[in-house]
Amino acid sequence: MKIKPFLMLLAVTIPAYFVFVRGVKHIPSDLRDAVSDGAYTSLAGPAAEVNVPEASAPREKPTKSKSIYGADDRQDYYAVNAALKELSDSVVSLWESKSVTVADGTAGLGVMAFGRAAGLCPGERFAEQPMGAFCSGSLVGEDLVMTAGHCIVDQAKCADTKFVFGFALKKEGDYPRSVPASDVYNCASIIQRDLHTETTFLESVFNGGPGPDFAIIKLDRKVTGRKPLAIHRKAKPANGDQLFVIGHPVGLPLKVAGSAKVRKASPKYFFMADLDTFGGNSGSAVFNANTNLIEGILVRGDVDFVVSPAGCRLASVVAQDAGKGEAVTKISAVEKYIP
């Protein structure tokens, strides 16, 4: 469906799902994956050419909530300090199996240029970088990955997913399109999974919103050369706690985004924060900035892009304290499944 000309004159907000695919109706648009149902189905292999779907006209009243709060704090792997690099080494990107081709010890990744695929306006950050992952995760055991429950919906989806470590810029301008084959892992089984995105009246009253959204995945072998990340057991997040997140926004190479805080800690199963996250960040580990311990899993957020008067797309930006915020499943809902 084409957007009518008079709508294109407005800075119409559109969810990340509508940027990359149309016809996705059964997955809530605020979940932070990069459209696991078909966003990258046109990829034929590494650096493939793609036809960009047209965005659907929004069905709801535009919201003022955005995905960038204040300054855009996303940084590439090469730009962060040694401590953050060490944490980042244990963050994993999730790919459809058909997008990863292993040959001669190298895994080629089916990627596309972010700017062209998303129809970005000139000057948008990371436009020239490759994208292709649909979710993020983190290593929490020698062969265990923690991610969002809506990223891995069942065993069949798990079996069709490749878990790729090291999809990151090791130096400026060095855009990754492959990783060593040894950094690619398969799913052996789902240890535990929960997904609760709907909210009844009673849940809203007693829990403050939806339930948990997480999955613990057992890989086909132990991960080598990377350390499991530590979680904050018996954590009690409080308003104002300082945070940062590590993951793959819009399926891009790894990004670290800080300068964020807990906005609302009162819901039972999640907290709200002003993290700079996008579709693709689902499953990303959210860390306490003072302890470097995982406080939760990034699962939901608001619209990612707005359409400019010229018809290209811009990352949505509001003041640091404005907008709805991003939802993070509390680690307390997950910790009993992590050794």
GITA-V714251 format. One record per backbone hydrogen bond with DSSP energy under -0.5 kcal/mol. NH is the residue of the N-H (numbers start at 1). CO is the residue of the C=O. E is the energy in kcal/mol with one decimal. If there is no record, write none. Layout:
# GITA-V714251
NH_CO_E + NH_CO_E
This chain:
# GITA-V714251
7_4_-1.0 + 8_4_-1.6 + 9_5_-0.7 + 10_7_-1.6 + 12_10_-2.1 + 14_305_-2.1 + 18_15_-0.7 + 19_15_-0.9 + 19_16_-0.7 + 20_16_-1.2 + 21_17_-1.8 + 25_23_-0.9 + 31_28_-1.3 + 32_299_-2.2 + 34_134_-2.9 + 35_33_-0.8 + 38_36_-0.9 + 39_35_-1.8 + 41_38_-1.0 + 43_40_-1.7 + 47_109_-0.6 + 48_45_-1.5 + 48_111_-0.7 + 52_50_-0.6 + 68_316_-1.4 + 69_67_-0.6 + 70_68_-0.6 + 70_318_-3.6 + 73_71_-0.9 + 75_256_-2.4 + 77_254_-0.7 + 78_169_-1.3 + 79_76_-1.3 + 80_77_-1.3 + 85_81_-2.2 + 86_82_-2.2 + 87_83_-1.7 + 88_84_-2.7 + 89_85_-1.9 + 90_87_-1.6 + 91_88_-2.0 + 92_137_-2.1 + 93_164_-2.8 + 94_135_-2.4 + 95_162_-2.3 + 97_160_-2.5 + 99_96_-2.1 + 100_97_-1.8 + 101_108_-2.6 + 102_100_-0.5 + 103_106_-2.7 + 106_103_-1.7 + 107_179_-3.2 + 108_101_-3.2 + 108_106_-0.7 + 109_177_-2.7 + 110_99_-3.4 + 111_109_-1.1 + 112_131_-1.8 + 114_129_-2.7 + 115_127_-3.4 + 117_113_-2.6 + 118_114_-2.6 + 119_115_-0.9 + 120_115_-2.1 + 121_313_-2.5 + 124_121_-1.6 + 127_124_-1.2 + 129_126_-1.7 + 131_112_-2.1 + 132_251_-1.7 + 133_251_-1.3 + 134_94_-2.8 + 135_94_-1.0 + 136_282_-3.0 + 137_92_-2.0 + 138_146_-1.9 + 139_90_-2.8 + 140_138_-0.6 + 140_144_-2.3 + 141_144_-1.2 + 144_141_-0.8 + 145_217_-2.5 + 146_138_-2.9 + 147_215_-2.5 + 151_148_-1.2 + 152_148_-1.0 + 153_151_-0.6 + 158_154_-2.2 + 159_155_-2.7 + 160_156_-1.1 + 161_158_-1.7 + 162_95_-2.8 + 163_185_-2.9 + 164_93_-3.0 + 164_162_-0.7 + 165_163_-0.6 + 165_183_-2.5 + 166_91_-0.6 + 168_166_-1.7 + 170_168_-0.8 + 174_171_-2.1 + 175_173_-1.3 + 179_107_-1.8 + 181_105_-2.3 + 183_180_-2.2 + 184_181_-1.6 + 185_163_-2.4 + 187_161_-0.5 + 188_218_-3.3 + 189_218_-1.6 + 191_189_-0.7 + 191_216_-2.3 + 192_216_-1.3 + 194_214_-2.7 + 196_212_-1.2 + 204_200_-2.2 + 205_201_-2.0 + 206_202_-3.1 + 207_203_-2.5 + 208_203_-0.9 + 209_203_-1.2 + 214_194_-2.4 + 215_147_-2.2 + 216_192_-3.0 + 217_145_-3.2 + 217_215_-0.5 + 218_189_-2.8 + 219_143_-3.0 + 219_217_-0.6 + 220_186_-1.9 + 223_142_-3.2 + 229_139_-3.5 + 232_294_-2.5 + 233_231_-1.2 + 235_232_-1.1 + 240_262_-2.7 + 241_238_-2.3 + 243_260_-2.5 + 244_287_-1.7 + 245_257_-2.5 + 246_285_-1.7 + 247_255_-2.2 + 248_280_-0.6 + 250_279_-4.1 + 251_248_-2.2 + 252_249_-2.2 + 253_130_-0.7 + 254_167_-2.7 + 255_247_-2.9 + 256_75_-2.6 + 257_245_-2.6 + 258_73_-0.7 + 260_243_-1.4 + 262_241_-2.0 + 263_272_-3.4 + 264_272_-1.5 + 268_207_-2.8 + 271_328_-2.0 + 272_264_-2.4 + 273_326_-2.2 + 274_261_-1.5 + 277_67_-0.7 + 277_275_-1.5 + 280_32_-1.6 + 281_278_-2.4 + 282_32_-4.3 + 283_298_-2.8 + 284_281_-2.9 + 285_246_-0.8 + 286_296_-2.6 + 287_244_-3.3 + 287_285_-0.5 + 288_293_-2.6 + 289_242_-2.5 + 289_287_-0.5 + 292_288_-2.7 + 294_230_-2.3 + 295_286_-3.3 + 296_286_-1.3 + 297_329_-1.9 + 298_284_-2.6 + 299_327_-2.5 + 300_327_-1.5 + 301_30_-2.9 + 304_14_-0.7 + 305_14_-1.2 + 306_314_-2.6 + 307_12_-1.8 + 308_306_-0.5 + 308_312_-3.2 + 311_308_-1.9 + 313_119_-2.2 + 314_306_-2.7 + 316_304_-2.7 + 318_68_-2.2 + 322_319_-1.8 + 326_273_-3.2 + 327_300_-1.9 + 328_271_-2.5 + 329_297_-2.6 + 330_269_-2.4 + 331_295_-2.2 + 333_330_-1.7 + 334_331_-1.5 + 335_331_-2.4 + 337_334_-2.5 + 338_335_-1.8 + 339_337_-0.5
